Amino acid sequence: MAKLKITNAFEKNSVSMLVFLVAQYLLGMYVAMFAARPEDPAFKTEGLFPKIVFGFHSLVGLGLLVGSVVTLVFGLKNQEEKIKKTAIFAFISIVLAFSAGIATVILKDTAAEITSYVMSAGFLGAFISYGKLFFLLKSGRRE
């Protein structure tokens, strides 16, 4: 078995992605449950806080996309095949969730339920992948 080349930066990246995924989940649930859509008449009278939360949800999503590219680069440079495949799957999951998030805003009522479901599936794939990646990196360090 090839010895894993592990860097502290790669480990910190995988943990950071998990933390930001949890934050993204909480922000997204708030937006889904409490914020009015822009086409809804209640949007005009809605307070500022839900709009700020939606803004943070969007920014964290963009940060996750950038972080997934960094993870992908780290993963592809690694010699361990399991780590490469997990990093690729994590990247694809984030791109799927990010794309579905944009589609949810664009499509509105047309397909918002479907795209929200796809967004949650992407989140789950990413969360599982980054968790697996973290444990693969930790276990590789002991070798």
N, C-alpha and C positions, 0 to 999 in steps of 0.2 A: 504494500500500500504506500502510495506516495505520501511523503510527509507534507502536511499542510503548511503553506506559507501564510502566516497570519499577521496582520498588522493591528495595532491598537485603533487606528483610524477606521478600519473596516468594522471592527466590533462596535465601536462607538456609533458608527453610522447605522448599524442594524438596530441598536437599542434606541437611538434617536427616532428612527422611522417608526418603531413600535409606539413610542410616547406620542409622536405626532399623529399617528393613526387613531389612538385613543382620543386625543383632543379633537380630531376631525369628526370622529363618531359622535361625540357629545355635542359639538357645534351643529352638526347635521341634524341630529335628533331635535335640537331646540328649534332650528329653522323649520323642519318638517311639521312640528307640532304647534308652534306658537307664532310663527311669522306669516303675514299675509303675502300672497303673490302680488307682483306689480300690477297685474290686470284686475285684481280684486278691488272693488270700491273701498274696502276697509284699509287698503294700503295707504291711502292719502291721510287717514286719521290715525294710523298706527304710530306708536312712539318711535323714538330714535334707536332704542336698544336692539330690537329685532333686526333692524337694518345694519347695525354695526356687527351683530353676530353673523349675519349673512356675509358681510364683507370679510370678516375673519375666516369664515368657512371657506370662502373663495381663495383667500391668500394662503391658508394652510394647505389647501388642495394643490395650489401652484408650487408651494414649497415641497410637498410630497413628490410631485412630479420631478422636480429638480433633484431631490434626494434619491429618487429611484434611478436616475441616470448615473449618479455617483456610485450607487450600489452596484449597478450593472457593470460599470467600468472596473470596480474592485473585483467583482465576481469573475469577469472574463479574464482578468490578469491572474487569477488563482489557478493553480495546477490541479486542484481537486474537482473532479467532474460533478460530484453532488452539489458542490457550492456554486459552480457555474450554472447548472440547471435551475437551482433554487433562485439565484439572482435574476435569471431570465424570466422565470415564472412570476417573481415579485414585480419586476418591471412591467410585464404584460398586465398583471392585475391592477397596478396603479394606473396605467394608461387606460385600461377598460373603465375603471371607476371615474377617472377624470373626464373621459369622453362622455360617459353617461351623465355625469354632473352637468356638463355643458349642454347636452341634449335635453336634460330635464328643464333647464331654464329656457332654452329656445323653443321646445315643442309645447311647453306649458300643459294645458289640459289634454292635448291630443294624445300623448303617450307618456305623460309624466309618471304614471304608476309603473309602467314597464321599465322606463329608464331609471327610476328610483330603485327598483328591484335589481337591475343590472349593476347599479352603483354599489348597492349593498353586497352583491356577490363579489364584485371586484375588491371591496374592502376586506371581506373575509379571506379571499385568496391572498391578498397582500399581508394581512395580519398573520395568517398561518405561515406564509413564506418567510417573513422577517423573523418570526419566532424560531422557525426551523433553522434559518441561517445563523441566528445568534447561537443556538445550541451546537450547531456544526462547528462554528468557529471556536467556541469554548472547549468542546471535546477535542478538537484538533490541537489545541494549545498544550494539552496534557501529554501528547505523544513525544 
